[in-house]
Amino acid sequence: MKGLDDPPEVLAATATYREEADPLNDFLAERCVTGSDNYRVKGGKLYAAFEEWYERERGGDAMTGAA
């Protein structure tokens, strides 16, 4: 038995919210060069840059999201 499908407006709003609420997506778009398998960075260095960016841009702790 199948219930009602979500209205397209709800699906679109949910997708928009997820994009806007995702700080990692913002960090990658603003601070990282992507698009090639040849680009490399060590995980610790990337995370340190993310933490610094998060504190500056979001005013909080990257792990908890708390200000």
C-alpha positions in Angstrom: 0.0 0.0 0.0 1.4 3.4 -1.0 0.6 6.6 0.7 0.5 10.1 -0.8 3.5 11.4 -2.6 5.1 14.6 -1.2 4.2 17.6 -3.3 7.0 18.9 -5.6 7.1 22.2 -3.6 7.9 20.2 -0.4 10.6 18.2 -2.1 12.1 21.4 -3.6 12.0 23.2 -0.2 13.6 20.2 1.5 16.4 20.1 -1.0 17.0 23.8 -0.7 17.1 23.6 3.1 19.5 20.7 3.1 21.9 22.6 0.8 21.7 25.8 2.8 22.0 24.0 6.2 25.1 22.1 5.1 28.3 24.0 6.2 30.6 21.5 4.6 29.0 22.2 1.2 29.5 25.9 1.7 33.1 25.4 2.8 33.9 23.3 -0.2 32.4 25.8 -2.6 34.1 28.8 -1.0 37.5 27.5 -0.1 38.4 24.4 -2.1 39.4 23.7 -5.7 37.6 20.6 -7.0 37.1 18.9 -10.2 40.1 16.7 -10.7 41.2 13.4 -9.3 44.7 14.9 -9.2 43.9 17.4 -6.4 45.0 16.1 -3.0 45.1 17.4 0.5 45.8 15.6 3.8 42.7 15.1 5.9 44.0 16.8 8.9 44.9 19.9 7.0 41.5 20.0 5.3 39.7 19.6 8.6 41.8 22.4 10.2 40.9 24.7 7.4 37.3 23.7 7.8 37.4 24.4 11.6 39.0 27.8 11.0 36.4 28.7 8.3 33.5 27.5 10.4 34.5 29.5 13.4 35.0 32.7 11.3 31.9 32.2 9.1 29.4 30.5 11.4 30.8 31.8 14.8 30.8 28.4 16.5 32.4 25.0 17.0 32.6 22.9 13.8 32.0 19.7 15.7 29.0 20.7 17.7 27.6 23.6 15.6 27.3 25.5 18.9 28.2 29.2 19.1 
